[in-house]
Amino acid sequence: MTAAERVARGAALLDKRMPGWAARIDLSVLDLANECRCVLGQLWTGDDDPYVTGLRTLDLVDGGRPYGFVTGDVGNIDDALAEYRELDELWIAEIQRRREVAP
């Protein structure tokens, strides 16, 4: 599954479980590599570990990989950082699409 497919799947899950989630994301600080600035980290603020709280709330026992919340299986740190940058761009695009169609 591509990163774009995983992000689309994650966004669809959030649409179902947390309608209006896209309006709560601050795109200026979005950083999937940071557990407090990532999508889940921004949606579950105030918790000791917002990313883990988000995973538990969404019943994601796999770390969120199939949903684009973290990188897939990568070989080294450079590949992981490159994929996180790609995930940032893909999530920004998904969020902007939702904001354009929101009432």
N, C-alpha and C positions, 0 to 999 in steps of 0.2 A: 504494500500500500504506500502510495506517495505521501509526502508531507502535506501537500494540498488536500488530498483525500482525508487524511487524518484530522486536519484542522476543520474541514467541512463537517466531518462526523462529530467533532467536539462541539462545534457551534450549534449543530442540530440538537445535540444532547442538552446543551444549556438552554436553547430555545424551549425545549420541552419541560425541563425541570425548573428553570428560573426565567420565566418570560421577562423581557426588558433588561436582561443582563448587560447587553452591549452599551447601554447608556451609562452604566456605572464604571466603565473602564476608562482610565486616564491614559490616552494614547501617548501623551508626552513622556510618560515614565514606563510604558509597557516594556518589559524585559523578561522573556520566557526563561532566561537562565537564572533569574532572581526569584526566589520563592515568595517574596513579599510584593514584587512588582509584576509578576506573571498574571495571567488571566484569573486563575483560581485565587492567588494571593490578594488580588484587588477585590474580588467578590466576597471573600471571607476575612475582611480586615478585623483587627482587634483581637484575633486569636493568637495564642503563642506560636502556632505554626499554621498559618492560614492555608498554605498549599495542602498540607496533610488533612486539615479539616475539610477542605473542598473535596479531596479525593474520597474521604469517608462519607461525606454527605451525598455524593453522587454514586456511591457504591462501586468505586473504581479500585479494585485490588491490584491492578497491574501497573500502578504508577501513572496512569493516564497516557501511556504511549500510543495506543490505538486511537486516541482522541486529540493528538497534537498538543498536549499540555507539556510534554517533555520530548527530548530527542528519541529517535529510534535506536537501534543497535548501531553504534559507531565505533570505529577502531581506535581513535585517539582523540586527544583534547582539541586539536585543531579542527578535526571533522565535526566534533560536537559543537564547538563554537560557531562554525559555519552553518550547521543545521539550526542552531538557536537563532541566528540572524535571519535565516529563511523563515523559520516559524514566526518570528516577530513580524516580518513583512506580510505573511499570509494571514495572521490574526488581524493585523491592522486593516487589511483589505476586507476581510469578513465583517469586521465591526463597522467599517465605513458603509458597506452595503446595507447592513441592517439599519443604520442611522438614516440613510437616504430614504428608506421606505417606511420608517416609523412615523406614526401620525404626529 
